[in-house]
Amino acid sequence: MYRKGHFGVSLLVFSPIAFVLVAVEQIGLALVVGGVMVWLSMLPDLDHRVPGIPHRGPTHSLLFAALVGAVFAGLGIALKSAGMGSEPFAVGTIAGGLSLAALGFAVGSISVVAHLLGDALTPAGVNFLWPLSSRTYTLGLWRANNTLANYGLFAVGIFATGAATYLGFAL
């Protein structure tokens, strides 16, 4: 997928999270989480810029998703230690008791998984289980450069996030 397609998949994956956060009146947190997920949506393609790392190799795996999640969990712990754990980001108040570390891990790892899901839609697929396996998983629905697919996913992501936010407010 290209950038717009990855943005769309990220928003699509974010939409149920947006619903929950808005429903529990964490609107500011929903904006931050959504923004971070879209910002991270292209992180696995860092392999294009780093010599020696093959495209859709290590950065396109569940292991990389877990590592990014761990980094964001560490950021959550650092924010709490720095006094950022007060309202509206207090540990024990986020989405029914989710800590900043758990939220950080979820946002970091889910953002990478959203990218992997977008790439799994293309014929090249993704090796989710690297380094344990060399098997590539793909649905092969369209090529990564398919303009209609990329803009279509972007539109679906925007619609899903908007609908989820509206429904969250309607509760």
Contacts in CASP RR format, 6 or more apart in sequence:
PFRMAT RR
TARGET T0000
AUTHOR 0000-0000-0000
METHOD contacts of the structure
MODEL  1
MYRKGHFGVSLLVFSPIAFVLVAVEQIGLALVVGGVMVWLSMLPDLDHRV
PGIPHRGPTHSLLFAALVGAVFAGLGIALKSAGMGSEPFAVGTIAGGLSL
AALGFAVGSISVVAHLLGDALTPAGVNFLWPLSSRTYTLGLWRANNTLAN
YGLFAVGIFATGAATYLGFAL
1 9 0 8 1.000
1 118 0 8 1.000
1 119 0 8 1.000
1 121 0 8 1.000
1 122 0 8 1.000
1 144 0 8 1.000
1 149 0 8 1.000
1 150 0 8 1.000
1 153 0 8 1.000
2 144 0 8 1.000
2 145 0 8 1.000
2 150 0 8 1.000
3 41 0 8 1.000
3 42 0 8 1.000
3 150 0 8 1.000
4 150 0 8 1.000
4 151 0 8 1.000
4 153 0 8 1.000
4 154 0 8 1.000
5 118 0 8 1.000
5 149 0 8 1.000
5 150 0 8 1.000
5 151 0 8 1.000
5 152 0 8 1.000
5 153 0 8 1.000
5 154 0 8 1.000
6 41 0 8 1.000
6 42 0 8 1.000
6 114 0 8 1.000
6 115 0 8 1.000
6 118 0 8 1.000
7 38 0 8 1.000
7 41 0 8 1.000
7 154 0 8 1.000
7 157 0 8 1.000
8 41 0 8 1.000
8 153 0 8 1.000
8 154 0 8 1.000
8 155 0 8 1.000
8 156 0 8 1.000
8 157 0 8 1.000
8 158 0 8 1.000
9 41 0 8 1.000
9 114 0 8 1.000
9 115 0 8 1.000
9 117 0 8 1.000
9 118 0 8 1.000
9 153 0 8 1.000
9 157 0 8 1.000
10 37 0 8 1.000
10 38 0 8 1.000
10 40 0 8 1.000
10 41 0 8 1.000
10 111 0 8 1.000
10 114 0 8 1.000
10 115 0 8 1.000
11 34 0 8 1.000
11 37 0 8 1.000
11 38 0 8 1.000
11 154 0 8 1.000
11 157 0 8 1.000
11 158 0 8 1.000
11 160 0 8 1.000
11 161 0 8 1.000
12 114 0 8 1.000
12 153 0 8 1.000
12 156 0 8 1.000
12 157 0 8 1.000
12 160 0 8 1.000
12 161 0 8 1.000
13 37 0 8 1.000
13 110 0 8 1.000
13 113 0 8 1.000
13 114 0 8 1.000
13 117 0 8 1.000
14 33 0 8 1.000
14 34 0 8 1.000
14 37 0 8 1.000
14 38 0 8 1.000
14 114 0 8 1.000
14 161 0 8 1.000
15 157 0 8 1.000
15 160 0 8 1.000
15 161 0 8 1.000
15 162 0 8 1.000
15 163 0 8 1.000
15 164 0 8 1.000
16 164 0 8 1.000
17 30 0 8 1.000
17 33 0 8 1.000
17 34 0 8 1.000
17 110 0 8 1.000
18 30 0 8 1.000
18 33 0 8 1.000
18 34 0 8 1.000
18 161 0 8 1.000
18 162 0 8 1.000
18 164 0 8 1.000
18 165 0 8 1.000
18 168 0 8 1.000
19 164 0 8 1.000
19 165 0 8 1.000
19 167 0 8 1.000
19 168 0 8 1.000
20 95 0 8 1.000
21 27 0 8 1.000
21 28 0 8 1.000
21 29 0 8 1.000
21 30 0 8 1.000
21 33 0 8 1.000
21 95 0 8 1.000
22 30 0 8 1.000
22 164 0 8 1.000
22 165 0 8 1.000
22 168 0 8 1.000
22 169 0 8 1.000
23 167 0 8 1.000
23 168 0 8 1.000
23 171 0 8 1.000
24 95 0 8 1.000
24 96 0 8 1.000
26 88 0 8 1.000
26 94 0 8 1.000
26 95 0 8 1.000
28 88 0 8 1.000
29 88 0 8 1.000
29 89 0 8 1.000
29 94 0 8 1.000
29 95 0 8 1.000
30 165 0 8 1.000
33 103 0 8 1.000
33 107 0 8 1.000
34 161 0 8 1.000
36 107 0 8 1.000
36 108 0 8 1.000
36 111 0 8 1.000
37 107 0 8 1.000
37 108 0 8 1.000
37 110 0 8 1.000
37 111 0 8 1.000
37 114 0 8 1.000
40 68 0 8 1.000
40 107 0 8 1.000
40 108 0 8 1.000
40 111 0 8 1.000
40 112 0 8 1.000
40 115 0 8 1.000
41 111 0 8 1.000
41 114 0 8 1.000
41 115 0 8 1.000
42 115 0 8 1.000
43 59 0 8 1.000
43 68 0 8 1.000
43 111 0 8 1.000
43 112 0 8 1.000
43 115 0 8 1.000
44 59 0 8 1.000
44 60 0 8 1.000
44 64 0 8 1.000
44 112 0 8 1.000
44 115 0 8 1.000
44 116 0 8 1.000
44 119 0 8 1.000
45 55 0 8 1.000
45 59 0 8 1.000
45 115 0 8 1.000
46 53 0 8 1.000
46 59 0 8 1.000
47 53 0 8 1.000
47 54 0 8 1.000
47 55 0 8 1.000
47 56 0 8 1.000
47 57 0 8 1.000
47 58 0 8 1.000
47 59 0 8 1.000
47 60 0 8 1.000
48 55 0 8 1.000
53 59 0 8 1.000
56 119 0 8 1.000
56 124 0 8 1.000
56 125 0 8 1.000
56 126 0 8 1.000
56 127 0 8 1.000
57 127 0 8 1.000
57 130 0 8 1.000
58 64 0 8 1.000
58 130 0 8 1.000
58 131 0 8 1.000
60 115 0 8 1.000
60 116 0 8 1.000
60 119 0 8 1.000
60 126 0 8 1.000
60 127 0 8 1.000
60 130 0 8 1.000
61 116 0 8 1.000
61 126 0 8 1.000
61 127 0 8 1.000
61 128 0 8 1.000
61 129 0 8 1.000
61 130 0 8 1.000
61 131 0 8 1.000
62 113 0 8 1.000
62 116 0 8 1.000
62 128 0 8 1.000
62 129 0 8 1.000
63 130 0 8 1.000
63 131 0 8 1.000
64 112 0 8 1.000
65 108 0 8 1.000
65 109 0 8 1.000
65 110 0 8 1.000
65 112 0 8 1.000
65 113 0 8 1.000
65 116 0 8 1.000
66 109 0 8 1.000
68 108 0 8 1.000
68 109 0 8 1.000
68 111 0 8 1.000
68 112 0 8 1.000
69 104 0 8 1.000
69 105 0 8 1.000
69 106 0 8 1.000
69 107 0 8 1.000
69 108 0 8 1.000
69 109 0 8 1.000
69 112 0 8 1.000
70 105 0 8 1.000
71 108 0 8 1.000
72 104 0 8 1.000
72 105 0 8 1.000
72 107 0 8 1.000
72 108 0 8 1.000
72 109 0 8 1.000
73 101 0 8 1.000
73 102 0 8 1.000
73 104 0 8 1.000
73 105 0 8 1.000
74 101 0 8 1.000
74 104 0 8 1.000
75 104 0 8 1.000
76 100 0 8 1.000
76 101 0 8 1.000
76 103 0 8 1.000
76 104 0 8 1.000
77 100 0 8 1.000
77 101 0 8 1.000
79 85 0 8 1.000
79 89 0 8 1.000
79 100 0 8 1.000
80 91 0 8 1.000
80 99 0 8 1.000
80 100 0 8 1.000
80 101 0 8 1.000
84 100 0 8 1.000
85 91 0 8 1.000
85 100 0 8 1.000
87 93 0 8 1.000
89 100 0 8 1.000
91 97 0 8 1.000
91 99 0 8 1.000
91 100 0 8 1.000
92 98 0 8 1.000
92 99 0 8 1.000
94 100 0 8 1.000
94 103 0 8 1.000
95 103 0 8 1.000
98 106 0 8 1.000
116 126 0 8 1.000
116 128 0 8 1.000
118 153 0 8 1.000
119 125 0 8 1.000
119 126 0 8 1.000
119 144 0 8 1.000
120 126 0 8 1.000
120 128 0 8 1.000
120 137 0 8 1.000
120 138 0 8 1.000
120 139 0 8 1.000
121 138 0 8 1.000
121 139 0 8 1.000
121 140 0 8 1.000
121 141 0 8 1.000
121 142 0 8 1.000
121 149 0 8 1.000
122 138 0 8 1.000
122 140 0 8 1.000
122 141 0 8 1.000
122 142 0 8 1.000
122 143 0 8 1.000
122 144 0 8 1.000
123 138 0 8 1.000
123 140 0 8 1.000
123 143 0 8 1.000
124 136 0 8 1.000
124 138 0 8 1.000
124 144 0 8 1.000
125 136 0 8 1.000
125 137 0 8 1.000
125 138 0 8 1.000
125 140 0 8 1.000
126 136 0 8 1.000
126 137 0 8 1.000
126 138 0 8 1.000
127 133 0 8 1.000
127 134 0 8 1.000
127 135 0 8 1.000
127 136 0 8 1.000
127 137 0 8 1.000
128 137 0 8 1.000
129 135 0 8 1.000
141 149 0 8 1.000
142 148 0 8 1.000
142 149 0 8 1.000
143 149 0 8 1.000
END
